[in-house]
Amino acid sequence: SASTVDGIAEQVPSWISLDEVRRLTKLENYPPQEAFDLLAKAANEENYLNKASFFRAFNDIVEECGGCDNDDDQDRLVLVLNKLFDLFDTDKNGVVDFQEMASGLSVLCGGTRDDKLANAFSLYDYDGDGFITLDEMTHYLSCVFKVMFQTQPSTKEKMGGVSAEALAYATAQQVFLDFDINQDGKLSFEEFKEWYTQENN
């Protein structure tokens, strides 16, 4: 909920930024699909991760990239991972949904534009039918904006203080107005590519 995001954002240390979170988690070194494959291994058969498996997965990623540079970085990484886990554990039941987490964390990954485009489309297309609905886009963008608001608190201020969910809904509506060329209520890969390419230029 918006109040959850607001509460977490108030506790964010000043050193946390999107670039710093990318560096600490080492996700900047991975194209999205590769990072998600590593994280998916930690999820259970229902596609959930508890806090221990979430931390183990990130520990493996960080170790594969040479570990933390120093003890301060290790402490900062633990803090960042706790905050990210709490951000996605919206109902506070001790588990996070892999799909929602992957959607939010996609903003932290490296990779080529084509890697990110293909991965973003598959993440948005929750039901795998080859199209993105307004609901699917809203859900995905909500996850992304939650991470953006968490790692860059000034982003929320720049957006007028609206919640991640409200911003996601307004953004998705505008995307559909501008890019659903055939007005069928869903975005094809080509329509999505037009928006995604323009949005990332």
Secondary structure, DSSP 8 states (H G I E B T S, - for coil): -HHHHHHHHHT--TT--HHHHHHHH-GGGS-HHHHHHHHHTTS-TTSEEEHHHHHHHHHHHHHHTT--SSHHHHHHHHHHHHHHHHHH-TT-SSEEEHHHHHHHHGGG----HHHHHHHHHHHH-TT-SS-EEHHHHHHHHHHHHHHHHHH-HHHHHHTTT--HHHHHHHHHHHHHHHH-TT-SSEE-HHHHHHHHHHHT-
